[in-house]
Amino acid sequence: MKITAIRVRHIDESLWGYLAEREKTLPLVTPLDVYVQFKETRGSWFWDSGTALVEIETDAGVTGRGWCEDGCRAIGPIVDNHLSRLLIDQDPSETEGLWDRMFRASTPYGRQGLAMMAISAIDIALWDLRGRATGKPVYELLGGPVRNTIPVYASALHPVGDREVRDEARTYVEAGYTTMKARFPFGPGDGVAGMAANEAHIRSIRETIGDDIDLAADCYMGWDLQYAVRMCQRLEPYRMAWVEEPFLPDDLRSYARLRRETSIPISGGEHEFSRFGFQQIIDAEAMDILQPDLRRCGGFTEGLKIAALASTAGLPVIPHAYGATHLHFVAATPNAPLAEYFPLPCWATPAGPSHRHMFLDEPVPVGGNVAVSNEPGLGVRLNPEC
Ligand SMILES: [Mg+2]
């Protein structure tokens, strides 16, 4: 079998569905809070939603599909003007060699960021193609399953008002989730009053869900070391499962120092790329939980290596964000115990008519667990309206 064509299509919808647009309007801490004009909402500086769909065609008539974010519409040019020439006429089952060639060839302008996201989408498409060609689900090709259903955590709990947050947390308990994650509203620019509000948000949720449910919270890179140390001191009584991404991804010294100051597990990695990036996190003893996103860090081929590195350091891997890619990965990875899911909060109106779900057949959790598709490849169909 040989690759005959690679097509990249920009789709306006976000991989995170309605969540990406909603978070642009909510009061959440972000790394741009240090600038007054960007403080109010993420929408004041965030890029447009969008997904790059990569379709790889073969002379056997089998097509594989992969994807990554494409807010800057830069994935198409990277694939069309460079990476595709390394793939045409090659055997699509040679995932190791093709990945390595793309990585080496794009190194002068790549290694991280957009080039690695393009490689990720291609790699995901190659694994989907391999599954479709052999009639097997991707998790089986990856060596799984190590688990038949995937535990997912409810990832939402935005700071939208105390009553709403308590109601929302209660719905997740009732739905059977045993882990949930909130978002912090405030950072260093908001002083002690902001610290108190961050703590009150967590306290409301902990009071609502009781002691038998894990609670994590996300800082989206919006804190600094001194603030994080003081904030974690205030959060110690709430038995946090983890505090996520307190700092910019390159600030590994702050991550490592915070870990020494608190008993709360510190997580991160959704903005890290390749096994080399994750090895630096591990070497610095900077995190307790690694959260790679396979649509960014290098696809399945690199994700397996990152999980192997994590296993030698005793670290769990909990991939960032929901999607078929991560369900197959968790199904096949012993040290990946959990996946993230974005439920529709009870206070939120359902997605408007303009929103289209990109994928048909994307599995939905029942009782906090998701059954992975047994269909060939990734097992999701693209919405023809997208
Ligand atoms: Mg996060």
Residues whose N, C-alpha, C, O or C-beta is under 5 A from the ligand:
A	BS01	MG	D218 E244
